[in-house]
Amino acid sequence: MDEIIDMLNVSWKRQKKTILSQVDWQVAKGQHWAVLGLNGSGKTTLLNIINGYIWPSTGEVRVLEKQFGKTDLRELRKSIGWVSSSLQERIKETDITENIVLSGKYASIGLYEHPTEADFHKASEILKQLGCSNLTGRAYQTCSQGEKQRILIARGLMSSPKLLILDEPCNGLDFIAREDLLTAINDLANQEDAPTIIFVTHHIEEILPIFTHTLLLRDGKVFNKGESETVLTSSGLSNFLNKAVQIKWQNKRPWMTLLAES
Ligand SMILES: Nc1ncnc2c1ncn2[C@@H]1O[C@H](COP(=O)(O)OP(=O)(O)OP(=O)(O)O)[C@@H](O)[C@H]1O
């Protein structure tokens, strides 16, 4: 499968307001994308369309080569892992970490099925891969914010998705926890059979080298898209943000500073 996402001329309107406007976006296998946009630019709406939770007012959407309108979205969602703050809020504080991971197989909040030995083994391998085997047996509420994010990413991986969406996974993390989580995401993306990752962020420096491509979303429109090094330039981002900024690449990551206004 080479085509992961194909959106053509997608718009979404609510109460006479155009929230997303004429979005064209193609994601191919082998790419990982960062999606960058200010508050209210339409990032979550875009993700909700990809997951089939909302229906575009106009345009065509194909995800994992399934055409929306002709496919069972509940089936399709099993191939998409999704980690977001709204998921985090829905997890029960008393749930045990490995059960949260196992629930990813059934896309349920809470574990109501009887996982097999192989499922337990897989959950434990994923926890190991994400560097959190030590959290086994712990209640979710006893985990730090960074640990909770890893548990939710592990949950997202339990169904061996082809597409993994990480919606602002570094929110609320301190500098060290953020870098640790980014390293884990980097390692994950470098694995054989890694899912295609869509990484939504407000912070440019979180765009790791694995994110080969970046989509800039502004006021519900695609402002720019393409290879990260081409999109994330000082002039490109100054135009995007309407502020004079400077981008410096260090260790293959872009770092942004606001330039003093003259
Ligand atoms: N169901 C809805 N009805 C009306 N307006 C909506 C609805 N959902 C989203 N919006 C509006 O659409 C715009 C884009 O919202 P969205 O949540 O997609 O932005 P975002 O880029 O994810 O923002 P943030 O970075 O703050 O999470 C906002 O102005 C929001 O108020």
The ligand as an SDF file (V2000), in Angstrom:
LIG
                    3D

 31 33  0  0  0  0  0  0  0  0999 V2000
  -18.3930   21.4340   15.8770 N   0  0  0  0  0  0  0  0  0  0  0  0
  -17.9780   22.6840   15.6720 C   0  0  0  0  0  0  0  0  0  0  0  0
  -18.8650   23.6780   15.4960 N   0  0  0  0  0  0  0  0  0  0  0  0
  -18.4680   24.9500   15.2810 C   0  0  0  0  0  0  0  0  0  0  0  0
  -17.1750   25.3300   15.2020 N   0  0  0  0  0  0  0  0  0  0  0  0
  -16.2330   24.3800   15.3660 C   0  0  0  0  0  0  0  0  0  0  0  0
  -16.5800   23.0140   15.6090 C   0  0  0  0  0  0  0  0  0  0  0  0
  -15.4340   22.2990   15.7150 N   0  0  0  0  0  0  0  0  0  0  0  0
  -14.4220   23.1900   15.5640 C   0  0  0  0  0  0  0  0  0  0  0  0
  -14.8990   24.4150   15.3700 N   0  0  0  0  0  0  0  0  0  0  0  0
  -14.1040   25.6540   15.1480 C   0  0  0  0  0  0  0  0  0  0  0  0
  -13.1930   25.3820   14.0930 O   0  0  0  0  0  0  0  0  0  0  0  0
  -11.9530   26.0490   14.3080 C   0  0  0  0  0  0  0  0  0  0  0  0
  -10.8220   25.0340   14.2200 C   0  0  0  0  0  0  0  0  0  0  0  0
  -10.8760   24.1880   15.3570 O   0  0  0  0  0  0  0  0  0  0  0  0
   -9.8350   23.0130   15.5950 P   0  0  0  0  0  0  0  0  0  0  0  0
  -10.1490   22.4210   16.9350 O   0  0  0  0  0  0  0  0  0  0  0  0
   -9.8490   22.1140   14.4240 O   0  0  0  0  0  0  0  0  0  0  0  0
   -8.4510   23.8190   15.6420 O   0  0  0  0  0  0  0  0  0  0  0  0
   -7.0120   23.3210   16.1310 P   0  0  0  0  0  0  0  0  0  0  0  0
   -6.0490   23.7620   15.1020 O   0  0  0  0  0  0  0  0  0  0  0  0
   -7.0440   21.8700   16.4670 O   0  0  0  0  0  0  0  0  0  0  0  0
   -6.8270   24.1950   17.4590 O   0  0  0  0  0  0  0  0  0  0  0  0
   -5.9240   23.8980   18.7600 P   0  0  0  0  0  0  0  0  0  0  0  0
   -4.5080   24.0050   18.3360 O   0  0  0  0  0  0  0  0  0  0  0  0
   -6.3260   25.0160   19.6750 O   0  0  0  0  0  0  0  0  0  0  0  0
   -6.2980   22.5560   19.2990 O   0  0  0  0  0  0  0  0  0  0  0  0
  -12.0770   26.7570   15.6560 C   0  0  0  0  0  0  0  0  0  0  0  0
  -12.4020   28.0980   15.4270 O   0  0  0  0  0  0  0  0  0  0  0  0
  -13.2260   26.0270   16.3370 C   0  0  0  0  0  0  0  0  0  0  0  0
  -13.9250   26.8760   17.2310 O   0  0  0  0  0  0  0  0  0  0  0  0
  1  2  1  0
  2  3  1  0
  2  7  2  0
  3  4  2  0
  4  5  1  0
  5  6  2  0
  6  7  1  0
  6 10  1  0
  7  8  1  0
  8  9  2  0
  9 10  1  0
 10 11  1  0
 11 12  1  0
 11 30  1  0
 12 13  1  0
 13 14  1  0
 13 28  1  0
 14 15  1  0
 15 16  1  0
 16 17  2  0
 16 18  1  0
 16 19  1  0
 19 20  1  0
 20 21  2  0
 20 22  1  0
 20 23  1  0
 23 24  1  0
 24 25  2  0
 24 26  1  0
 24 27  1  0
 28 29  1  0
 28 30  1  0
 30 31  1  0
M  END
$$$$
